[in-house]
């Protein structure tokens, strides 16, 4: 009766497709068919590679040291022995025309023994390199699966400097959008449409070419400054940089606290603005509540209303 490992070896040998050995072994490890480091490889050179597969043969080896069996795979690849100069491995024989058949046969057998010993000598290093390639294949396959899933992998958070505190679905949508940022930046209507799709709320924009400001902290004392040189009359001034007023709502999918203080959407909006709006543009955000939540009841014990805080007067 064949063991599971013997059955695996038979299936690998019977493969009719040219599949890299690292792909086969990584798949076996991921599906728990074999353990890590339960596979050894032997590279027999690329002489037969033009008409053979990467995997030449597979079998089971038991070294009798313990009960662990090893999956042995023969590969049509060059080993370190094949890449090194011949003089580093084989001893130099006298090349004369008077060699007899027995001498040439003896030298041939000696070279085969030296080749076998050299391949055995380099086998541990080659297997370590093969195991490293297997782990790389496992990482790449899992990474590709994460990329094709609905949630972005953690490595993309690091790559794009996206805070891990963002809601995973929202952050994943934002990350998947970044490769197309060059098609969005500069088009305000498209930018608002994208932001609306991300947060699930209606977004409108109002453009102002200037705004008036008053800075009382810039008051000056008489005799300490010069009018027209380092001061002006009054504290009001006009800023002629472009201003964008983004109006979000009325809220349907999200709640108002998410836009206040350290709310997750408030932090996300600031992050979105830095990526999709020019640095010199002033962006203000106005959040609208649904009409049914805009009404207030005076002297209600269950939900007190405070003018200017959670309620306001309208015309």
Buried (B, 14 or more C-beta within 10 A) or exposed (E): EEEEBBEBBEEBBEEEEEBBBBBBBBBBBEEEBBEEEBBBBBBBBBEEBEEBBBBBBBBBEEEEEEEEBBBBBBBBBBBBBBEEEEEEBBEEEEEEEEBEEEEEEEBEEEBEEBBEEBBEEBBEEBBEEBBEBBEEBBEEBEEEEBBEEEBBBEEBBEEEEBEEEBEEEBBBBBBEBBEEEEEBBEEBEEBBEBBBEBBEBBBBBEEEEEBEEEEEEEEBEEEEEEEEEEBEEEEEEEEEEBBBBBBBBBBEEBEBEBBEEEBBBBBBBEBBBEBBBEEEEEBEBEBBBEEEEEEBEEEEEEEEBEEEEEBEEEE
